[in-house]
Amino acid sequence: MTLPSGTVGPVAELLERSNRLGADPRNTNYAGGNTSVKALAPDPVTGENTELMWVKGSGGDLGTLKEVGLAVLRLDRLRALVGVYPGEEREDEMVAAFDFCLHGRGGAAPSIDTAMHGLVVSPHVDHLHPDAGIAFATAADGEQLTKACFGERVVWVPWRRPGFQLGLDIAAVQRDNPDAIGTILGGHGMTAWGESSAACEANSLEIISTAQAYLDAHGKHEPFGRVDPGRVPLAEDARHERAAAIFPLLRGLASSDARQVGHYTDSEVVLDFCSRERLGELARRGTSCPDHFLRTKVRPLVVELDAEVPLQELVANIRELHSAYRDEYRSYYERYATPDSPPMRGADPAIVLVPGVGMFSFGKDKQTARVAGEFYVNAINVMHGAESVSSYRPIDESEKFRIEYWELEEQKLRRMPAPKLLATRIALVTGGGSGIGAATARRLAKEGACVVVVDLNAEHATSVAGELGGSDVAVALAADVTSEAEIAAAVRAAVLAFGGIDLVVNNAGLSISKSLLETTAEVWDLQHAVMAKGSFLVSRETARVMIDQGLGGDIVYIVSKNSVFAGPNNVAYGATKADQAHQVRLLAAELGAFGIKVNGVNPDGVVRGSGIFAAGWGAQRAAVYGVEEEKLGEYYAQRTLLKREVLPEHVANAVFVLASSELSHTTGLHVPVDAGVAAAFLR
């Protein structure tokens, strides 16, 4: 493990322990839990040793925690807060007081769990959210189960909202139970401590493994009830086909208040839960651990129809359920909101469960959507464990509301950076493996979009997608745009990856420079198949998705100056570009009723980085104009009004502007990106 430069001793041990614990989902969920160490360090002002505490700050993830993610506090000042603590009714004020305990600049912002770590006397403390531990924490008789499983070694702490008082409670448990190694926190998780980093980690793992062993030994078979024959998972191909068919609708509905990105999960755990008789009953009880319902909402939307119900019946049922869900969520908010509560953030579901198909989760970006799904899998595991040995009883709905609309959570949301201009947008770029397509994919990802890079060359597509980041940012797909079947498959894959499509860039192309007499029927057909037919197929398949979403969208054609300019030895290429140019106008007229804008970009002379020019077009055009191929870009630049060479990035800039909100009322437009070619001026 590589630690940040200068990270040694206890802090290094803390980071190593945190990363090990956080890397295993059995120990804690993503961004869940926190760890700490207390140690002496010299005060730079006095030179004397001062007892400090390093603790994971607000946000972040244990599995990837680095020193910059730690809050650093003076322990004497933190513990002195006990003397000014105004009581549980005002405990939220203590979070602001932590700022007066920081050592130097203090590192990361202290989290709500800081007191839990600082008031426990042991030098090392772990607070984790393992599924096995939360199963005990949410069992109706969790206190008795904890006693039966752990004896005096682990102590039950009744539910209390995270905060200063919970820190006092845990400190008292440790003081009054000298043989205890940790606690089960009702409705929440677990805490362990130790005199060394190794001992603390061992105690955490002991609690988790002991809890799981107890569940395995004492748990009853099929705690979710029998499998409903009508909800048996569909075969994988049929399952994915059905998922792709309903995902755009689900995403559109889940975006009623704010546009969302989606994630699809059809793991064995999810499919089994969705197939069981008690699906609706248990899902309605909601999630438990605060980390769960902050990301999954108080409960999911559950479709309880049979797996093989006709698609139209399923769609109608989903629409009805969504409307009812929104009404119910508003009622939930109104039941518990006070004049001081933050405004309702949105009434749409974050989790949708569909028997036979799987789970659809939603969030402000792909990672958030994926993590929401992971948290609901944690919730399923928790329900399974609790129901196997007892009865699943999460905290009261009123307490869930207090957490969900906690002012401290609202403050955390307000501290988040503003979203990028194309955040929540899902873009599909054809010919994305090189040249203009690759530059466009890079620009769209930079502006916050999720990008599907489609190219005939799978290696090139994979390389570009890899540049952009992991699968939360971009995916690569190989497809021949002349194949109706391959385009349909690519669009389905894009939908399964992100939940839908908002922006299409028809960029795939090739060019063969020949005179009229040298142009064969085969050359003519190939040019038109790739660009005229290919862009038609892509536009048709993606428009279906956009219409189902009901969120509008953008289709941008990368056309050419040659769509309006007549040059020599260019009949097949020029004619098919003219075809694309008119597709822009035709589709703009047809798709405007659905809020879908269709525009084009007319580049010229894009030599550097161009796949078309590298494939022989450059040599052919250089021969036509009587210049050396390596100087073709310079030649094109000199014949323009601005005397500037056009690069792929310049075309990508135009795509971004057309797709941005700045041109929200523009459709049917062609934007020249040619440095000024008077003969190609649009009239």
C-alpha positions in Angstrom: 0.0 0.0 0.0 1.4 3.4 -0.9 0.7 6.1 1.7 1.0 9.8 1.2 4.4 11.3 1.5 5.2 12.0 5.2 2.5 9.7 6.6 4.1 7.5 9.2 3.4 6.0 12.6 -0.1 5.9 14.0 -1.6 7.8 11.1 -0.2 5.4 8.6 -1.5 2.5 10.7 -5.0 4.1 10.7 -5.0 4.5 7.0 -3.9 1.0 6.4 -6.5 -0.4 8.8 -9.2 1.8 7.2 -8.4 0.7 3.7 -8.4 -3.0 4.7 -11.7 -2.7 6.5 -13.3 -0.6 3.8 -12.2 -2.8 0.9 -14.5 -5.7 2.1 -18.2 -5.0 1.7 -18.9 -7.5 4.5 -17.4 -4.9 6.9 -19.0 -1.7 5.8 -20.9 -0.1 3.0 -19.4 2.5 0.6 -18.6 5.7 2.4 -20.1 4.2 5.5 -18.5 4.2 8.9 -15.4 5.9 10.3 -12.2 5.1 12.1 -9.8 7.0 14.3 -6.5 7.0 16.3 -5.3 9.1 19.2 -1.7 9.8 19.6 0.9 12.4 20.9 2.3 14.9 18.5 4.4 18.0 19.0 2.5 21.3 19.1 4.4 23.6 16.7 3.7 26.6 19.0 4.9 25.3 22.3 7.0 22.3 21.1 5.3 20.2 23.8 3.6 16.9 23.0 -0.2 17.3 22.6 -2.7 14.5 22.4 -4.5 14.6 19.0 -7.1 12.5 17.3 -7.1 11.7 13.6 -10.6 10.6 12.5 -12.2 10.1 9.1 -13.8 13.3 8.1 -17.3 14.0 6.7 -17.8 12.2 3.5 -15.2 10.0 1.9 -14.8 6.2 1.9 -12.8 4.0 4.2 -11.6 1.8 1.3 -9.9 4.7 -0.4 -9.2 7.0 2.6 -6.1 9.1 2.5 -4.5 11.5 5.0 -6.3 14.5 3.4 -9.6 12.8 4.3 -8.8 12.9 8.0 -10.0 15.5 10.5 -7.3 16.4 13.2 -8.5 17.6 16.5 -6.9 18.4 19.9 -8.3 15.8 22.3 -8.3 18.0 25.4 -10.5 20.6 23.7 -12.8 18.0 22.2 -13.3 16.4 25.6 -13.8 19.7 27.3 -17.0 20.1 25.2 -18.7 17.7 27.6 -18.7 20.6 30.1 -20.6 22.9 27.8 -22.9 20.3 26.2 -26.4 21.8 26.2 -28.3 18.5 26.1 -29.8 16.3 23.4 -32.3 18.9 22.2 -29.4 21.1 21.1 -26.7 18.5 20.3 -26.5 19.6 16.7 -24.7 22.8 17.9 -21.8 20.6 18.9 -20.8 20.0 15.3 -20.0 23.7 14.9 -18.1 23.5 18.2 -15.8 20.8 16.7 -14.2 23.6 14.5 -12.8 25.1 17.7 -11.1 21.9 18.5 -9.2 21.5 15.3 -5.4 21.3 15.3 -3.9 23.8 12.9 -6.0 23.8 9.8 -7.6 20.6 11.0 -7.7 18.6 7.7 -11.1 17.4 6.6 -14.4 18.7 8.1 -15.2 16.7 11.3 -18.2 14.4 10.9 -21.2 14.0 13.1 -19.5 10.8 14.6 -16.5 12.7 15.9 -17.7 12.6 19.5 -18.1 8.8 19.3 -14.4 8.5 18.7 -13.1 11.2 20.9 -15.1 10.4 24.1 -14.2 6.7 24.0 -10.9 6.4 25.9 -9.3 3.7 23.8 -6.7 5.0 21.4 -8.2 3.2 18.4 -11.9 3.1 17.4 -13.8 1.7 14.5 -17.4 2.5 13.7 -18.7 0.3 10.9 -22.0 -0.7 9.1 -21.7 -4.5 8.4 -24.8 -6.3 7.2 -24.5 -8.9 9.9 -24.2 -6.3 12.6 -27.1 -4.2 11.3 -29.2 -7.4 11.2 -28.9 -7.6 15.0 -29.4 -3.8 15.2 -32.7 -4.0 13.4 -34.1 -7.2 14.9 -37.2 -6.8 17.0 -35.3 -8.4 19.9 -31.9 -7.1 19.0 -30.8 -6.6 22.6 -31.6 -10.2 23.6 -29.9 -11.5 20.4 -26.8 -9.5 21.1 -26.6 -11.0 24.6 -27.1 -14.5 23.3 -24.5 -14.1 20.6 -21.8 -12.1 22.4 -22.4 -12.5 26.1 -20.6 -9.6 27.9 -18.1 -9.0 25.1 -20.4 -6.8 23.0 -23.0 -4.4 24.6 -26.3 -3.3 23.1 -26.9 0.5 22.8 -30.5 1.5 22.0 -31.2 3.6 18.9 -30.1 7.2 19.1 -29.6 9.5 16.3 -25.8 10.0 15.5 -24.4 12.9 17.5 -22.8 14.0 20.7 -25.2 12.2 23.0 -24.5 8.9 21.2 -20.8 9.5 21.8 -21.5 10.0 25.5 -23.6 6.8 25.6 -20.9 4.7 24.0 -18.2 6.2 26.3 -20.4 5.2 29.3 -20.8 1.7 27.9 -17.0 1.3 27.6 -16.5 2.7 31.1 -19.1 0.4 32.7 -18.1 -2.7 30.8 -14.3 -3.1 31.0 -14.4 -6.5 29.3 -16.4 -5.3 26.3 -14.7 -4.9 22.9 -17.5 -2.9 21.3 -21.2 -2.3 20.9 -24.1 -3.0 18.6 -25.9 0.3 18.0 -29.7 -0.2 17.7 -30.9 0.6 14.2 -27.5 1.7 13.1 -24.3 -0.5 13.1 -21.4 -1.3 15.5 -18.5 0.3 17.2 -15.3 -1.5 18.4 -12.1 -0.2 20.1 -8.7 -1.4 21.0 -5.4 -0.5 22.6 -3.5 -1.0 19.3 -4.6 -0.6 15.7 -4.2 -4.4 15.2 -6.3 -5.1 18.3 -9.0 -2.7 17.2 -9.2 -4.2 13.7 -9.3 -7.7 15.2 -12.1 -6.7 17.5 -14.1 -5.2 14.6 -13.7 -8.4 12.6 -14.5 -10.6 15.5 -17.9 -8.8 16.0 -18.7 -9.1 12.3 -17.7 -12.7 11.9 -19.4 -13.8 15.2 -22.6 -12.1 14.2 -22.5 -13.7 10.8 -21.8 -17.2 12.3 -24.7 -16.8 14.7 -27.0 -15.9 11.8 -25.7 -18.9 9.8 -26.2 -21.3 12.7 -29.6 -20.1 14.0 -31.2 -18.6 10.9 -34.3 -20.2 9.5 -34.7 -21.2 5.8 -36.4 -18.8 3.4 -37.0 -15.9 5.7 -38.5 -14.0 2.8 -41.2 -16.7 2.2 -41.6 -19.0 -0.7 -40.8 -18.2 -4.3 -43.8 -16.9 -6.2 -44.0 -18.9 -9.4 -45.0 -15.8 -11.3 -41.9 -13.9 -10.2 -39.2 -16.4 -11.1 -36.4 -14.5 -12.9 -36.5 -14.4 -16.6 -33.7 -15.9 -18.6 -30.8 -13.5 -18.9 -31.4 -12.4 -22.5 -35.1 -11.9 -21.9 -34.4 -10.2 -18.6 -32.0 -7.7 -20.2 -34.4 -7.1 -23.1 -37.2 -6.3 -20.6 -34.9 -4.1 -18.5 -33.8 -2.1 -21.5 -37.4 -1.7 -22.6 -38.6 -0.1 -19.3 -35.4 1.6 -18.1 -35.9 4.9 -20.1 -39.5 5.1 -18.8 -38.3 4.5 -15.2 -35.6 7.1 -15.6 -37.9 9.6 -17.0 -40.4 9.1 -14.1 -37.6 9.2 -11.6 -36.5 12.5 -13.1 -39.8 14.2 -12.5 -38.3 16.6 -10.0 -34.6 16.5 -11.0 -32.9 14.6 -13.9 -31.3 11.4 -12.8 -28.8 8.8 -14.1 -29.7 5.1 -13.6 -28.0 1.8 -12.7 -29.3 -1.7 -13.3 -28.7 -4.6 -11.0 -29.8 -8.2 -11.6 -27.6 -10.0 -9.0 -28.8 -13.2 -7.5 -29.6 -11.5 -4.2 -31.8 -8.9 -5.9 -33.6 -11.4 -8.1 -34.2 -13.8 -5.3 -35.7 -11.0 -3.1 -37.9 -9.9 -5.9 -39.2 -13.4 -6.4 -40.4 -13.9 -2.9 -43.9 -13.8 -1.5 -43.0 -11.3 1.2 -41.4 -8.8 -1.2 -44.0 -6.1 -0.8 -44.5 -6.5 2.9 -40.7 -6.3 3.7 -39.9 -3.6 1.2 -42.6 -1.4 2.7 -40.9 -1.5 6.1 -38.1 0.4 4.5 -34.4 0.4 5.0 -32.8 0.8 8.4 -29.3 2.1 8.9 -29.1 5.9 8.3 -26.6 5.4 5.5 -29.1 3.2 3.7 -32.2 5.4 3.6 -30.2 8.6 3.0 -29.3 7.1 -0.3 -32.3 4.8 -1.1 -35.1 7.0 0.4 -37.4 5.7 3.0 -38.6 2.8 0.9 -38.5 1.6 -2.8 -41.1 1.5 -5.4 -42.1 -2.1 -5.8 -43.8 -3.6 -8.9 -45.6 -6.8 -7.9 -46.8 -8.0 -11.3 -45.8 -11.4 -12.7 -42.5 -11.4 -14.5 -44.0 -12.2 -17.9 -46.8 -9.8 -17.9 -47.2 -8.0 -21.3 -45.0 -5.0 -21.7 -47.8 -2.5 -22.1 -49.5 -3.7 -18.9 -46.2 -3.4 -17.1 -45.7 0.1 -18.4 -49.2 1.2 -17.3 -48.7 -0.3 -13.9 -45.4 1.5 -13.4 -47.0 4.8 -14.3 -49.7 4.2 -11.7 -47.3 3.1 -9.1 -45.1 6.1 -9.6 -48.0 8.5 -9.2 -49.0 6.8 -6.0 -45.4 6.8 -4.8 -45.1 10.5 -5.2 -48.4 11.1 -3.4 -47.3 8.9 -0.5 -43.9 10.5 -0.3 -45.5 14.0 -0.1 -47.7 12.7 2.7 -44.7 11.3 4.5 -43.0 14.7 4.3 -46.0 16.6 5.4 -46.6 14.2 8.4 -43.2 15.0 9.9 -42.0 18.3 8.5 -41.8 21.3 10.8 -41.5 25.0 10.0 -37.7 24.5 10.3 -37.5 21.5 8.0 -35.6 21.9 4.7 -37.8 21.9 1.6 -38.8 18.5 0.2 -36.0 17.5 -2.1 -38.1 15.4 -4.5 -40.8 12.8 -4.4 -39.5 10.3 -6.9 -38.1 6.9 -5.9 -34.4 6.2 -5.8 -35.0 2.4 -6.0 -37.4 0.4 -8.2 -37.8 -3.3 -7.8 -39.3 -5.3 -10.7 -39.8 -9.1 -10.2 -38.1 -11.3 -12.8 -36.1 -8.3 -14.0 -34.1 -6.8 -11.2 -33.5 -3.4 -9.5 -33.2 0.0 -11.0 -31.5 2.7 -8.9 -31.2 6.4 -9.6 -29.0 9.3 -8.5 -27.4 12.6 -9.6 -24.6 10.7 -11.4 -23.8 7.2 -12.2 -21.7 6.6 -9.1 -24.5 7.8 -6.8 -27.0 5.6 -8.7 -24.8 2.6 -8.4 -24.1 3.2 -4.7 -27.8 3.6 -4.0 -28.3 0.1 -5.5 -25.4 -1.3 -3.5 -27.0 0.1 -0.3 -30.3 -1.5 -1.1 -28.5 -4.8 -1.5 -27.1 -4.2 1.9 -30.6 -3.6 3.1 -31.8 -6.9 1.6 -29.0 -8.7 3.4 -29.9 -7.0 6.7 -33.6 -7.9 6.3 -32.6 -11.5 5.5 -30.5 -11.8 8.6 -33.0 -10.1 10.9 -35.9 -12.1 9.6 -34.0 -15.4 9.8 -33.5 -15.1 13.6 -36.2 -12.6 14.7 -38.3 -10.0 12.9 -37.0 -7.1 10.9 -37.9 -3.8 12.8 -36.2 -0.8 11.4 -36.3 2.5 13.3 -39.6 4.5 13.3 -40.6 6.4 10.2 -40.5 9.7 12.2 -36.8 9.0 13.0 -36.1 8.2 9.4 -37.5 11.6 8.5 -35.4 13.3 11.1 -32.3 11.8 9.5 -33.3 12.4 5.9 -34.2 16.0 6.5 -31.6 16.7 9.2 -30.3 20.2 9.0 -26.7 18.9 9.2 -27.4 16.7 6.1 -28.8 19.7 4.4 -25.6 21.7 5.2 -23.6 18.9 3.8 -25.6 19.0 0.5 -25.1 22.8 0.4 -21.3 22.3 0.6 -21.2 20.1 -2.4 -19.8 21.8 -5.6 -22.2 22.9 -8.3 -22.9 20.3 -10.9 -21.1 20.5 -14.2 -23.1 21.8 -17.2 -23.8 18.3 -18.7 -24.2 16.5 -15.4 -26.9 13.8 -15.6 -26.8 13.9 -19.4 -26.0 10.5 -21.2 -24.3 10.9 -24.5 -23.7 8.3 -27.3 -21.0 9.1 -29.8 -20.5 7.0 -32.9 -17.1 6.9 -34.5 -15.9 7.8 -31.0 -12.6 5.8 -31.2 -10.6 8.5 -33.0 -10.5 12.0 -34.4 -13.6 14.2 -34.0 -15.5 11.4 -32.2 -12.8 10.9 -29.6 -12.4 14.7 -29.0 -16.2 15.0 -28.6 -16.3 12.1 -26.1 -13.6 13.8 -24.1 -15.3 17.2 -24.1 -18.7 15.8 -23.1 -17.2 13.8 -20.3 -15.2 16.8 -19.1 -18.5 18.7 -18.9 -20.1 16.0 -16.7 -21.8 13.7 -19.2 -21.8 10.0 -19.0 -20.5 8.9 -22.4 -21.1 5.8 -24.5 -18.2 5.5 -27.0 -19.3 3.5 -30.1 -16.8 2.5 -32.8 -16.3 -0.2 -35.4 -12.9 -0.7 -33.8 -13.5 -2.1 -30.3 -9.9 -1.5 -29.3 -10.1 2.2 -30.2 -13.4 2.6 -28.4 -12.1 0.9 -25.3 -9.0 3.1 -25.3 -11.0 6.3 -25.4 -13.5 5.2 -22.8 -10.6 4.2 -20.6 -9.1 7.7 -20.8 -12.4 9.2 -19.5 -12.5 7.2 -16.3 -14.2 4.0 -15.1 -17.6 2.6 -16.0 -19.3 5.3 -13.9 -18.1 7.8 -16.6 -17.8 6.0 -19.9 -18.4 2.6 -21.5 -17.1 1.3 -24.9 -19.2 -0.5 -27.4 -18.2 -2.0 -30.8 -20.8 -1.7 -33.5 -21.1 -1.3 -37.2 -23.5 1.6 -37.9 -24.6 0.0 -41.1 -26.1 -2.9 -39.2 -29.6 -2.5 -37.9 -29.2 -5.3 -35.4 -25.8 -4.0 -34.1 -27.2 -0.5 -33.6 -30.2 -1.8 -31.8 -27.9 -3.9 -29.6 -25.6 -1.0 -28.9 -28.5 1.3 -27.9 -29.8 -1.5 -25.5 -26.4 -1.8 -24.0 -26.2 2.0 -23.5 -29.6 2.1 -21.8 -28.6 -0.8 -19.5 -25.3 1.1 -18.6 -26.8 4.4 -17.7 -30.6 4.2 -17.9 -31.2 6.1 -21.2 -29.8 8.4 -23.8 -30.0 12.2 -23.9 -27.5 13.3 -26.5 -26.5 11.5 -29.7 -23.5 12.5 -31.9 -23.7 11.0 -35.4 -20.0 11.1 -36.2 -19.2 7.7 -37.7 -17.9 8.1 -41.2 -15.4 7.4 -43.9 -14.4 9.1 -47.2 -13.1 7.9 -50.5 -11.9 10.6 -52.9 -12.7 9.6 -56.5 -13.9 11.3 -59.6 -17.4 10.6 -61.1 -16.0 8.1 -63.6 -13.9 6.3 -61.0 -16.7 6.0 -58.4 -18.1 2.5 -58.5 -21.5 1.5 -57.2 -19.7 -0.3 -54.4 -18.0 2.9 -53.3 -21.2 4.9 -53.6 -23.2 2.3 -51.5 -20.5 2.1 -48.9 -20.4 5.9 -48.4 -24.1 6.1 -48.1 -24.4 3.0 -45.9 -22.0 4.3 -43.3 -23.1 7.9 -43.1 -26.6 8.4 -44.6 -28.1 5.0 -43.5 -25.9 4.7 -40.4 -26.9 8.1 -39.0 -30.6 7.3 -39.8 -30.4 4.0 -37.9 -28.7 5.6 -34.9 -31.2 8.5 -34.8 -34.2 6.2 -35.1 -33.1 3.8 -32.3 -32.0 6.6 -29.9 -35.1 8.7 -30.6 -37.3 5.8 -29.4 -35.4 6.0 -26.1 -35.7 9.7 -25.8 -39.4 9.6 -26.5 -39.9 6.9 -23.8 -37.9 9.0 -21.3 -40.0 12.2 -22.0 -37.0 14.3 -21.1 -36.3 15.9 -24.5 -32.8 15.4 -25.9 -30.3 16.4 -28.6 -29.2 14.7 -31.8 -26.1 16.3 -33.4 -24.9 15.3 -36.9 -21.3 15.8 -37.7 -21.9 16.8 -41.4 -19.3 18.6 -43.5 -18.6 21.8 -45.4 -19.0 19.5 -48.4 -22.7 19.1 -47.8 -23.1 22.6 -49.3 -19.9 23.0 -51.3 -19.2 21.3 -54.6 -15.6 20.2 -55.0 -13.8 17.9 -57.4 -13.5 14.2 -57.1 -15.9 14.0 -54.2 -19.3 12.9 -55.6 -20.0 10.0 -53.2 -18.8 11.7 -50.0 -20.4 15.1 -50.9 -23.8 13.5 -51.8 -24.0 11.5 -48.6 -23.1 14.5 -46.5 -25.9 16.4 -48.2 -28.2 13.5 -47.2 -27.1 13.9 -43.6 -27.6 17.7 -43.7 -31.2 17.2 -44.8 -31.8 14.5 -42.2 -31.0 17.3 -39.7 -33.8 19.5 -41.0 -36.3 16.6 -41.4 -35.7 15.2 -37.9 -35.8 18.7 -36.4 -39.3 19.2 -37.8 -40.5 15.7 -36.7 -38.9 15.4 -33.2 -39.5 18.9 -32.0 -42.9 17.8 -30.7 -41.0 15.6 -28.2 -38.6 18.3 -27.1 -35.8 16.8 -29.1 -33.4 19.2 -30.8 -31.6 18.2 -34.0 -28.7 20.2 -35.2 -25.6 19.7 -37.3 -21.9 20.8 -37.4 -20.2 21.4 -40.7 -16.4 21.0 -40.2 -13.7 21.3 -42.9 -10.1 20.4 -43.2 -9.8 18.5 -39.9 -6.6 16.7 -40.6 -4.8 16.2 -37.4 -6.1 13.3 -35.4 -8.6 12.4 -38.0 -9.3 8.7 -38.6 -10.7 9.5 -42.1 -7.6 11.4 -43.2 -5.3 8.7 -41.8 -7.1 6.0 -43.7 -6.2 7.4 -47.1 -8.5 10.3 -47.6 -5.6 12.7 -46.7 -3.4 11.3 -49.4 -6.2 11.4 -51.9 -7.1 15.0 -51.2 -3.4 16.1 -51.1 -3.0 14.6 -54.6 -6.1 16.5 -55.8 -4.7 19.8 -54.5 -1.1 19.1 -55.4 0.4 19.5 -51.9 2.3 17.2 -49.6 0.1 15.1 -47.3 1.8 16.3 -44.1 1.1 19.9 -45.2 -2.5 19.3 -46.0 -3.8 20.9 -42.8 -1.7 24.0 -43.5 -3.1 24.1 -47.0 -6.7 24.0 -45.8 -5.9 26.7 -43.2 -4.6 29.1 -45.8 -7.6 28.9 -47.9 -9.9 30.0 -45.0 -10.9 33.5 -44.1 -9.4 33.2 -40.6 -6.2 31.3 -41.8 -6.5 28.9 -38.9 -6.3 25.1 -38.9 -9.4 23.3 -37.7 -8.8 20.6 -35.0 -11.1 17.9 -33.7 -11.4 19.8 -30.4 -13.0 22.8 -32.3 -15.7 20.5 -33.6 -16.2 19.1 -30.1 -16.7 22.6 -28.8 -19.5 23.2 -31.3 -21.2 19.9 -30.2 -21.0 21.0 -26.6 -22.5 24.4 -27.3 -25.4 22.9 -29.3 -26.2 20.5 -26.5 -25.9 22.9 -23.7 -28.7 24.9 -22.1 -27.4 28.0 -23.7 -28.9 27.0 -27.0 -32.1 25.4 -25.6 -34.3 27.0 -28.3 -32.2 26.1 -31.3 -33.0 23.3 -33.6 -32.5 22.6 -37.4 -29.3 24.6 -37.4 -26.0 23.8 -39.1 -22.9 25.4 -37.5 -19.9 25.8 -39.7 -16.5 24.9 -38.0 -14.3 25.6 -41.0 -12.3 28.7 -40.1 -14.3 30.5 -42.8 -15.0 29.1 -46.2 -17.0 31.6 -48.1 -18.1 29.2 -50.7 -19.7 27.1 -48.0 -21.6 29.9 -46.3 -25.2 28.8 -45.5 -27.9 30.6 -47.4 
